[in-house]
Amino acid sequence: MSWTTEAVSVRILDKHEAVMRDVLSARFPSVRFVDNAAEASGLKVLMSFRPPTDEPLEAYDWVHSVGAGVDHLCEALSGSGPAPVITRTTGHMGQQIGEYCLGYALAHFQKMAVRRALQAKAEWDKQDASPHYMFNASVAVVGTGSIGSGIARAFKALGADVTGYSRRGTGRADFDRVLALDSFAAGRSPDVLILALPATADTDGLIDASMLQALDGALLINVGRGSTLDHAALRAALDAGHVSHAVLDVFEAEPLPRDDWRWAHPHVTVTPHVSGLTLPDDAVNRFCELLEAYLATGEPPASVDIQRGY
């Protein structure tokens, strides 16, 4: 790996490339923009969410993901050469996804769909239209990283009791408590279960039938990755009433096929992976922060754990 502070070459693969170039050029006039690693000199950097199709990731010293997820990048590494440092963007992602989850949870608790249906029938039914309240709710968030923490902050602002679940159960400031995930079935069913897990070998199908069967009419929201949830088990849990409604923003294959059962299920809400959208300012500003620190200290930024995928 040829890290140097003398020259920095950057390739950007993103629809917001022009915006990112303008910001980088203003802050680092000496940065050279290239179309591939072969043109680069000095420190070779790629900014992209997905690996390029025309060259290997190992051609670069540093790959900065313009999004929060790095699974596509980690999977693309062949292992045949030295792996680049991989960094990622979170920015406002935790806040965005927190708003998404809170919005759908409030709509569910406030029975917005029920009230619209009653209005359509001109029915005055205070019992069916009466809400539940977030300040009485228990919320479980599986995944306690920056996105999980953003979700926790959104719900705690309205008084919900928020428990985080992670592999080790290490405490985090934004949660009322953090428990080990293997203790989930032993606890009381939460009112809302939110999945904010990355896609890794360890999380593939992690939310399975045994975990879903421990729920008692919970609202389930998945904003992590589709591969972390056993969707056949989810269908069974919906039919059995363990899950009252599922809000799904991520899927095993995207776009979701038009004939997939989830489109038409009365207790499923499908959204097209919009809970957290990468903002170009977030992506380029995070890279600038990391580059500035590197140029000042000569120390490469800390890489995500490529084996774990986060």
C-alpha positions in Angstrom: 0.0 0.0 0.0 1.6 3.3 -1.2 0.2 5.9 1.3 1.7 9.3 0.7 0.8 12.9 1.5 2.5 14.2 -1.6 -0.2 13.4 -4.1 -3.8 12.3 -3.9 -5.8 10.9 -6.9 -9.6 10.4 -6.6 -12.0 8.6 -8.8 -15.7 9.3 -8.1 -18.4 6.9 -9.2 -21.7 8.6 -8.2 -24.5 10.5 -9.8 -23.5 13.5 -7.6 -20.0 13.4 -8.9 -20.0 17.1 -10.0 -21.1 18.3 -6.6 -18.5 16.2 -4.9 -15.7 17.4 -7.2 -16.6 21.0 -6.5 -16.4 20.6 -2.8 -13.2 18.5 -2.9 -11.5 21.0 -5.3 -12.4 23.9 -3.0 -11.0 22.2 0.1 -8.1 20.4 -1.5 -6.9 22.1 -4.7 -4.1 19.7 -5.2 -6.4 16.6 -5.5 -6.3 15.1 -8.9 -9.4 13.5 -10.4 -9.0 10.4 -12.5 -11.2 8.0 -14.4 -9.4 4.8 -13.3 -6.6 3.7 -11.0 -4.2 3.4 -13.9 -4.2 7.1 -14.3 -3.7 7.8 -10.6 -0.5 8.7 -8.9 0.3 8.8 -5.2 -2.5 7.9 -2.9 -5.3 6.2 -5.0 -8.8 6.8 -3.7 -12.2 5.6 -5.0 -15.4 7.2 -3.8 -18.4 4.9 -4.6 -21.2 2.9 -3.1 -20.6 -0.1 -5.4 -17.4 -1.6 -6.8 -16.5 -0.5 -10.4 -17.1 -2.9 -13.2 -13.9 -2.0 -15.1 -11.2 -2.6 -12.5 -10.7 -4.4 -9.1 -11.1 -2.6 -5.8 -7.6 -3.8 -4.9 -6.3 -1.3 -7.4 -7.0 1.4 -4.8 -5.4 2.2 -1.5 -8.6 3.7 0.0 -12.2 3.2 -0.9 -14.8 5.5 0.6 -18.4 4.4 0.5 -20.7 7.3 -0.3 -23.4 5.4 1.7 -23.6 3.8 5.1 -23.6 0.2 3.7 -20.3 -1.4 2.7 -21.5 -5.0 2.0 -21.2 -4.6 -1.8 -17.6 -3.4 -1.4 -16.5 -6.0 1.1 -18.0 -8.8 -1.0 -16.2 -7.6 -4.1 -12.7 -7.9 -2.6 -11.1 -11.0 -4.1 -8.6 -11.6 -1.3 -5.8 -12.0 -3.9 -4.1 -8.8 -3.0 -3.7 -6.3 -0.2 -7.2 -4.9 0.7 -7.7 -1.2 0.6 -8.8 0.7 3.6 -12.6 1.0 3.5 -14.4 3.9 5.1 -18.1 4.9 5.0 -20.6 7.7 5.2 -23.2 7.9 7.9 -23.9 11.7 8.2 -27.6 12.3 8.7 -28.5 8.7 8.0 -29.4 7.9 11.6 -31.7 11.0 11.8 -33.3 10.2 8.4 -34.0 6.6 9.3 -35.1 7.6 12.8 -37.8 9.9 11.2 -38.9 7.1 8.8 -39.3 4.6 11.6 -41.0 7.0 14.0 -43.4 8.2 11.2 -44.6 4.7 10.4 -44.8 3.8 14.1 -46.9 6.9 14.8 -49.2 6.1 11.9 -49.7 2.6 13.3 -50.2 3.7 16.9 -52.6 6.5 15.8 -54.5 4.1 13.6 -54.4 6.4 10.6 -55.5 3.6 8.2 -58.3 2.6 10.5 -59.6 6.2 10.7 -59.4 6.6 6.9 -61.5 3.4 6.5 -64.0 4.6 9.1 -64.3 7.9 7.3 -64.9 6.2 4.0 -67.8 4.3 5.5 -69.1 7.4 7.4 -68.8 5.5 10.7 -68.3 7.2 14.0 -66.4 4.6 16.1 -64.4 6.1 18.9 -63.3 2.7 20.2 -61.7 1.5 17.0 -60.3 4.9 16.3 -58.7 5.4 19.7 -54.9 5.4 19.6 -52.0 3.9 21.5 -49.3 6.3 22.7 -45.6 6.3 22.1 -44.9 7.4 25.7 -46.3 4.0 26.8 -44.5 2.0 24.1 -41.6 -0.4 24.3 -39.3 -0.3 21.3 -36.6 -2.9 20.5 -33.9 -1.9 18.0 -31.7 -4.7 16.7 -28.4 -3.1 15.7 -26.9 -0.4 17.9 -24.5 1.4 15.6 -24.9 4.9 14.4 -28.2 4.2 12.6 -29.6 2.3 15.5 -28.7 5.1 17.8 -30.4 7.6 15.5 -33.6 5.5 15.7 -33.4 5.3 19.5 -33.0 9.1 19.8 -36.1 9.6 17.6 -38.3 7.3 19.8 -36.9 8.5 23.1 -37.8 12.1 22.2 -41.5 11.0 22.5 -41.0 9.1 25.7 -40.7 5.5 24.4 -38.7 3.0 26.4 -36.0 1.8 23.9 -33.9 -1.4 24.3 -31.0 -2.0 21.9 -29.9 -5.5 21.0 -26.4 -6.4 19.8 -24.2 -9.4 19.7 -22.5 -8.6 23.0 -25.0 -6.3 24.7 -22.5 -3.5 25.1 -24.1 -0.4 26.5 -24.8 2.7 24.3 -25.7 6.1 25.5 -28.8 6.6 23.3 -30.6 3.5 24.6 -32.3 2.9 27.9 -30.4 -0.4 27.9 -28.6 -2.7 25.5 -28.9 -6.5 25.8 -27.3 -9.4 24.0 -29.5 -10.6 21.1 -29.5 -14.2 22.3 -31.6 -13.0 25.3 -34.4 -11.6 23.1 -36.9 -14.4 23.3 -36.6 -14.4 27.1 -37.9 -10.9 27.4 -41.3 -9.3 27.1 -42.4 -8.7 23.5 -41.8 -5.1 22.4 -44.6 -3.1 20.9 -42.2 -2.2 18.0 -39.3 -4.2 16.7 -36.9 -2.3 14.4 -34.2 -4.1 12.4 -31.1 -2.0 11.6 -28.6 -4.7 10.8 -25.9 -4.7 8.1 -25.6 -7.6 5.6 -22.9 -9.9 6.7 -22.4 -13.7 6.9 -23.3 -13.5 10.6 -26.6 -11.6 10.1 -27.9 -13.6 7.1 -31.3 -14.9 8.2 -30.6 -13.9 11.8 -34.2 -12.7 12.4 -35.8 -16.1 12.1 -38.9 -17.9 13.1 -37.9 -18.4 16.7 -37.4 -14.7 17.2 -40.6 -13.7 15.4 -42.6 -16.2 17.4 -41.5 -14.5 20.6 -43.5 -11.4 19.5 -47.0 -10.6 20.6 -48.6 -8.5 17.9 -45.6 -6.2 17.4 -45.1 -3.7 14.6 -42.0 -4.8 12.7 -39.9 -2.3 10.7 -36.8 -3.4 8.6 -34.5 -0.6 7.6 -31.2 -2.6 7.7 -30.8 -5.2 4.9 -33.4 -7.6 3.4 -31.1 -10.6 3.9 -31.2 -10.3 7.7 -34.9 -11.3 7.9 -36.4 -14.7 7.1 -39.3 -13.5 5.0 -41.0 -16.9 4.9 -40.9 -16.9 8.7 -42.3 -13.3 8.6 -45.3 -14.4 6.5 -46.0 -17.1 9.0 -45.7 -14.6 11.9 -48.1 -12.2 10.2 -50.6 -15.0 9.6 -50.3 -16.1 13.3 -50.6 -12.6 14.7 -47.1 -12.5 16.2 -46.5 -9.5 13.9 -49.5 -7.2 13.5 -47.9 -5.2 10.6 -44.6 -5.2 8.8 -43.0 -2.1 7.3 -40.3 -3.2 4.9 -37.9 -0.9 3.2 -35.2 -3.4 2.2 -35.4 -6.8 0.5 -33.3 -9.8 -0.6 -33.6 -8.7 -4.2 -34.2 -5.1 -5.2 -36.4 -3.9 -6.9 -38.9 -6.2 -5.3 -40.4 -8.4 -8.1 -44.0 -7.3 -9.0 -45.4 -10.7 -8.3 -43.9 -10.9 -4.7 -46.5 -11.7 -2.0 -45.5 -8.7 0.1 -46.9 -6.1 -2.4 -50.5 -7.3 -1.8 -50.4 -8.5 1.8 -52.9 -6.4 3.8 -50.5 -6.2 6.8 -47.3 -5.3 4.9 -46.2 -1.8 3.8 -43.5 -1.9 1.1 -41.3 1.1 0.5 -38.5 1.3 -2.2 -35.4 1.5 0.0 -35.9 5.2 0.9 -35.7 5.2 4.7 -32.1 6.6 4.5 -30.9 8.4 1.3 -27.3 9.3 0.9 -27.0 13.1 0.8 -24.1 14.2 -1.4 -22.9 16.8 1.2 -22.7 14.1 3.8 -20.7 11.8 1.6 -18.1 14.4 0.5 -17.9 16.1 3.8 -17.1 12.9 5.6 -14.4 12.0 3.1 -13.0 15.5 3.5 -12.8 15.1 7.3 -11.0 11.8 6.9 -8.6 13.2 4.2 -7.9 16.3 6.3 -7.0 14.1 9.3 -4.8 11.9 7.2 -2.9 14.8 5.6 -2.4 16.4 9.0 -1.1 13.2 10.8 0.1 10.8 8.1 -2.1 8.2 9.8 -4.5 6.3 7.4 -8.1 6.3 8.6 -9.5 3.3 10.4 -11.0 0.8 8.1 -14.3 -1.0 8.5 -13.8 -4.7 9.4 -13.9 -6.3 6.0 -14.6 -9.8 7.3 -17.5 -8.6 9.4 -18.8 -6.2 6.8 -19.2 -3.2 9.0 
